[in-house]
């Protein structure tokens, strides 16, 4: 318990009681689950009825930590976990995007350092592939970056370039999505699969329905995106309006993306 926390009120602190609870006499009564302090009772917190509390905690913990670090805005960088850098082991059609994501994150982090790392902080999903490239670029620039990991059925550790005290882990996809967008000043999407497209379409929907302010929405790699998504077919079918395809822009290079973001900021 720090001094600042102890000065906030005159009541005995919860940490003190949690520590004291571990020193009580061992009796049938004190061993019973009912006797455990509610906030220190893991089995109680994991109950079905406590889901609303767990949702709140997952929203609040990263929020508080980022507030304490003074992070005011982020640049969202999304893309496939399966894209690897060109290591000479064989051709990889998407390897170039790893390097472009790395260069883009480095450029944006160099700019972020002008605000002492408060503005335009790179945030990724914290995993391998394009996510790793984003955190690596920020690390190379000498700045910090955020990783929003999610617990998956197969083991996946955060990539080594995420700033350790900004590396979060989530159970709820919905809360993770909120943290991706709550501070976003730009959304940058590199080639990816189901997860990338899920995040991309959800973000576009929020902007389309004006549930979120419009920000630069950049798709890296026109050839890839026009091959996998027929936007004009959606317009022709009437499922989106012609103006909806103007919610995003195609870019090919890190410099092009950085320029759009900088000019958007000036225009706003």
N, C-alpha and C positions, 0 to 999 in steps of 0.2 A: 504494500500500500504506500503510495507516495504522499508527501506532505500536502500537495495541492488538493488531493482527494479528501484528506482528513480535515482540511479547513472548510470544506463546502457545507458541512452541517455539524451539529453537535451530537448527533446520535452515534452509537457504536457502529462501526463499519461492518458490512457483510463479510468481508474477508476475515476479519477477526473472529466472527462467529463460526465461519467455516473451519478455520484453524482450531478453534476451541472444540468443535464437534468431534475432531479427530482424537481428542485427548480425554474423552469422557469414559467412565467405567464401562466395562464390557458386561452387559446384562441382557437377558432375553428381550427386554423392552428396547434397549438402545440398538440391538441388532435387527430389530424389525424394520422393514422398509418404510412403514408409516412414520417412523421417527426421524428419518433423514430430512435435512433441510431441503425444501422443494427445489431451490435453484442449484443445489449440489447433487441432486438425485438424477443420475443419467437415465435410469429406467423410466422414471416419471417423465422426463423431458422427451423421451422417444415415443411416448404413447400417441396413438392416433389423434386423440382429442387435443394434443398440444401442437398440432401442425401449424395453426395460426401464429403461435408464439415462435416456432422455429423459422417460419417465413419472415417474421419481423426481425429476428436476430440476424438472419442472413442479409437482410437489407441494411440493418443498422451497423453491423461490425465494419464492413468495408467503407461505408459512408463516414463513420467516425474516424477511421484511420486516415483516409484520404483528406478529410478536413484538417486533421492534426498535422498532416504533412504539407498543408497549404496548397493542395492541387485544385485548381479552379477550372481547368478545361483539359480535354483529351482529344487525341486523334485516334480514331478507331481503325485498326488494321486487321483485316480478316482474310483468310485464305486456307487452302488445303493443308492438312497435317501431313500429307503424303508427298509433298514436293520437297525434294532434296537438292542440296547444292551440287554443282557439277564437280564430282571428285575424281573424274577420269576413269571411272569403272565402267562406263557405257553411256550411250546416248539417253538423255532424259528430255522429253519435249517441253517440260515446264521448268527446267532448272534455271533458266534465265530469270524467271519471276522471283526466285529466291533472292538473287543478287539485286534485283530492282527493289524488292521490299526492304532489303537491308540498306540500300543506298537512300531510299526514301525516309526510312526511320532515322537514319543518321542526319539527314538534312533537317528534318523536323525537330530533332532533339537539339541540334546546334542552335536553331531558332528559339527553342524552348528555354535554353540556358540564358537567353537575354532577359527572361523574366524570373531567373533563379529557379527554373524548373516548376513554376506554378502553372503556366499556360502551355497548351498544346503538347501534353505528355502522351507518349505512345502507349496505347493499351491493346493487348492481344489476348487471345485465349490461353496463353501461357504454355502451350504444348509445342510439338515439333513442327517441322516444315516451315510454311510461311510465317507462322507465329514466332518460331525461333528466330527467323531472319529479322523480324521487326524488333524483337528484344535485343538481338545482337547489334543491330545498327545503332540503337539507342545507347547501348553499353560502349560501343566504340567511340561515340561522340562524347563520352564522359558524363552522360546524364542518367536519370533513372527512368524506368518504364514499369508498367503495370501488367500483371498476368492474372487473368480470371479463369482459373482452372475449374473443371467440373469432374466429379467422381464418375468414372466409367466402369463397366463390367471388367474390362481388361486393365491391367496396371498401366498407368501413364504418369510419370513424374514430370514436374514442371521443367521446362528447359533451363539450362544453367545461367542464362543471361537475364532472366527476370530479376529486378531488384528484390532482394529477399523480403524486406518488410513491406513490399507492395505486391506480394504473391499471395493471392487469395484462393480459397477452394470452396466450391458450392455443391450443394445437393440439389437445389431447385434451379432448373433451367430458366424459369421465368424471372427469378431474382437476378440471376447472372445477366440475362438480357437487359434488364433495367439498368444495371451498373455499366454495361457497355455504352448506353445511350444517354444517361443522365447528365454527363458533362461533355458530351461529344460536340466538337466544333467542326468536324469533318468525318466522313465515313469512307474508307478506302477498301475496296473489295478486290482481292486477287483471285485468280482461278481456283475453284474448289468444288467440293461435292455437296452432299446433302446438308451438312452442317453449315457450310458457307452460304448456301442458297437459302437455307432457313433464316439465318440472320439477315441476309440481304433483303429478302422479300418482306420480312416482318418490319424492318427499318423503313423500307419504301412505303409500306402500308401506313405506318404511323405518320410519315410526312404527307402522303397522299390525302389522308383523312384529317390532316391538320391537328393531330394529337401530339405532334412534335414540330418544333420549328424547322424550317428548311435550312439545311447546311450543305456544303459541297459534298456531293455523293459521286465518288469516282470509281469507275470500273476499269481496272488495269487489264489491257489486252482485248481490243475490239474483236479480233479474229476469233478468240476463244468464246467470248460471250455471244456474239452473233451466230456462232455455230451451234451453241447449246440452247439458246433461248431465241425463239422467233417473236420478237416484240411486236413487229408489224402485224403478225397473225392475231395477236391479242387485240390490237386496235381494230383490225378488220372485223373481228368477231363481235366487237362492241363490249368486250369484257373490261377494257381500260379505255380511257379517252386518249386522243392524240397528244394532248398536253402532258399526260403522265410520263411519256418517254423523255420528256424534257427535265424530269426530276433528277436525272443522272447524266454524267458525261463520261466519255471514254478517254482514257489517257494511256500512254505507252511508256513514259519515262518518269523517274522520280522528280526531275526538274519541272516537267510539265505539271505534275500534280501539285508540287509546292507553289508554283506560280498561281495556279487557280485558287488555292487556299489563301494565299497572301492577298490576292486581288479581291477575293470575296470578303475578307475581313475589312479591307479598306472601304469597300462599297457599302458595308453594313454599319 
